[in-house]
Amino acid sequence: MSATHISLNGTMSGNRHFYPLIVQYEDTDAGGIVYHSNYLNYAERGRSALLRTVGIDLHSYLKDERKTILISKIEVDYLTSARLNDCLIVETFVINIGKVRLNLEQIVKNQEDGHIFARLKVQAVWVEIDKGVRRLPDFLFEKLKIGNIKNR
């Protein structure tokens, strides 16, 4: 992987992944305030970048094996609003990995001062498209076993 791809996917520090982004005009209302639904988009980008960073290519699993990770639940606490041109960080970390569920926490915060805009608790499951929820595969467990997390 080239240095360009590494920087586009963010960085790991211990068991935490950090994905930077800048609030764009399209993310905001007429007053320059980020729409609440865009925090879900930011979190999705952070989760996708985390998976790429640890070497998980969901696209190939979906295409070749018809298996993937699906989000089964998200809880969001909106604390304050980000604004146009704010530099944000999406911090993602694994809380625990069970037999069939993966639980993550994500924090969307200001890159400069750490002010938190939103906090998300995300639950994901591994599915076979035609058969439904299945046990998390060992490769997923091993690649996401980063730092001190509670697991199986």
C-alpha positions as CSV (number, residue, x, y, z in Angstrom):
1,M,0.0,0.0,0.0
2,S,1.4,3.4,-0.9
3,A,1.8,6.3,1.5
4,T,-1.0,8.1,-0.2
5,H,-3.5,5.3,0.6
6,I,-2.3,5.1,4.2
7,S,-2.9,8.8,4.7
8,L,-6.4,8.5,3.0
9,N,-7.4,5.7,5.4
10,G,-6.3,7.5,8.5
11,T,-4.0,6.1,11.2
12,M,-4.0,3.6,14.0
13,S,-2.7,4.4,17.5
14,G,-2.9,1.4,19.8
15,N,-6.4,0.1,19.5
16,R,-7.9,3.3,18.1
17,H,-8.3,4.3,14.5
18,F,-8.3,8.0,13.5
19,Y,-9.9,9.2,10.3
20,P,-9.6,12.9,9.4
21,L,-12.1,14.8,7.3
22,I,-13.1,18.4,6.6
23,V,-16.8,19.5,6.7
24,Q,-17.8,20.4,3.2
25,Y,-20.5,22.8,2.0
26,E,-22.7,19.9,1.0
27,D,-22.7,18.6,4.6
28,T,-24.3,21.8,6.0
29,D,-27.5,23.8,6.0
30,A,-27.7,27.4,4.9
31,G,-26.2,28.6,8.2
32,G,-23.1,26.3,7.8
33,I,-24.2,23.8,10.5
34,V,-23.7,20.1,9.8
35,Y,-26.9,18.1,9.2
36,H,-27.3,15.5,12.0
37,S,-27.5,12.6,9.5
38,N,-24.1,13.4,8.2
39,Y,-22.5,12.2,11.4
40,L,-23.7,8.7,10.4
41,N,-21.9,9.2,7.1
42,Y,-18.7,10.3,8.8
43,A,-18.9,7.3,11.1
44,E,-19.4,5.0,8.1
45,R,-16.3,6.4,6.5
46,G,-14.3,5.9,9.7
47,R,-15.4,2.3,10.0
48,S,-14.6,1.6,6.3
49,A,-11.2,3.2,6.7
50,L,-10.5,1.1,9.9
51,L,-11.3,-2.1,8.0
52,R,-9.0,-1.1,5.1
53,T,-6.3,-0.2,7.5
54,V,-6.3,-3.6,9.2
55,G,-6.5,-5.4,5.8
56,I,-10.1,-6.3,5.5
57,D,-11.5,-5.9,2.0
58,L,-15.3,-6.2,2.5
59,H,-15.9,-5.7,-1.2
60,S,-14.1,-8.9,-2.2
61,Y,-16.0,-10.9,0.5
62,L,-19.3,-9.6,-0.7
63,K,-18.5,-10.1,-4.4
64,D,-16.7,-13.5,-4.1
65,E,-18.5,-15.1,-1.2
66,R,-21.7,-13.1,-0.7
67,K,-20.6,-12.4,2.9
68,T,-20.2,-9.0,4.7
69,I,-20.5,-7.0,7.8
70,L,-23.9,-5.3,8.3
71,I,-24.8,-2.7,10.9
72,S,-27.6,-4.0,13.2
73,K,-27.8,-1.1,15.6
74,I,-26.6,2.4,16.1
75,E,-27.1,4.7,19.0
76,V,-26.1,8.3,18.5
77,D,-25.6,11.1,21.1
78,Y,-25.5,14.5,19.3
79,L,-23.6,16.9,21.6
80,T,-23.0,20.0,19.6
81,S,-22.8,20.9,15.9
82,A,-19.8,21.0,13.7
83,R,-19.6,23.8,11.1
84,L,-18.5,24.4,7.6
85,N,-14.7,23.9,7.1
86,D,-14.2,22.4,10.6
87,C,-11.4,19.8,10.6
88,L,-12.8,16.6,12.2
89,I,-11.5,13.3,13.4
90,V,-13.6,10.2,13.5
91,E,-12.1,8.0,16.3
92,T,-13.2,4.4,16.1
93,F,-12.4,1.6,18.5
94,V,-13.6,-1.9,19.2
95,I,-15.4,-2.3,22.5
96,N,-15.8,-6.1,22.3
97,I,-16.1,-8.9,19.8
98,G,-18.5,-11.7,20.6
99,K,-19.4,-14.8,18.7
100,V,-21.9,-13.1,16.4
101,R,-21.6,-9.4,17.3
102,L,-19.0,-6.7,17.0
103,N,-19.4,-3.6,19.1
104,L,-17.6,-0.4,18.3
105,E,-17.6,3.1,19.7
106,Q,-17.0,6.1,17.5
107,I,-16.4,9.7,18.4
108,V,-16.6,12.6,16.0
109,K,-14.6,15.4,17.3
110,N,-12.7,18.6,16.4
111,Q,-9.2,17.8,15.2
112,E,-7.7,20.9,16.8
113,D,-9.1,21.0,20.3
114,G,-10.8,17.6,20.8
115,H,-14.3,19.0,21.3
116,I,-16.8,16.2,20.8
117,F,-19.7,16.7,18.4
118,A,-21.2,13.2,18.4
119,R,-20.7,9.8,20.1
120,L,-21.9,6.6,18.4
121,K,-22.3,3.1,19.7
122,V,-22.4,0.7,16.8
123,Q,-23.3,-3.0,16.7
124,A,-22.4,-5.1,13.6
125,V,-22.9,-8.7,12.6
126,W,-21.4,-11.0,9.9
127,V,-23.9,-12.2,7.4
128,E,-24.1,-14.6,4.5
129,I,-26.4,-12.7,2.1
130,D,-28.7,-15.7,1.4
131,K,-28.5,-17.2,4.8
132,G,-28.5,-14.4,7.4
133,V,-26.4,-13.8,10.5
134,R,-23.5,-16.1,11.1
135,R,-20.7,-16.5,13.6
136,L,-17.9,-13.9,13.2
137,P,-15.1,-15.5,11.2
138,D,-11.7,-16.0,12.8
139,F,-9.9,-13.7,10.4
140,L,-12.2,-10.8,11.4
141,F,-11.7,-11.5,15.0
142,E,-7.9,-11.7,14.6
143,K,-7.6,-8.6,12.5
144,L,-9.8,-6.5,14.9
145,K,-8.2,-7.8,18.0
146,I,-6.2,-4.7,18.5
147,G,-5.3,-3.4,21.9
148,N,-7.1,-4.4,25.1
149,I,-10.6,-5.3,24.1
150,K,-13.0,-7.7,25.7
151,N,-13.5,-10.7,23.3
152,R,-15.2,-14.0,22.8
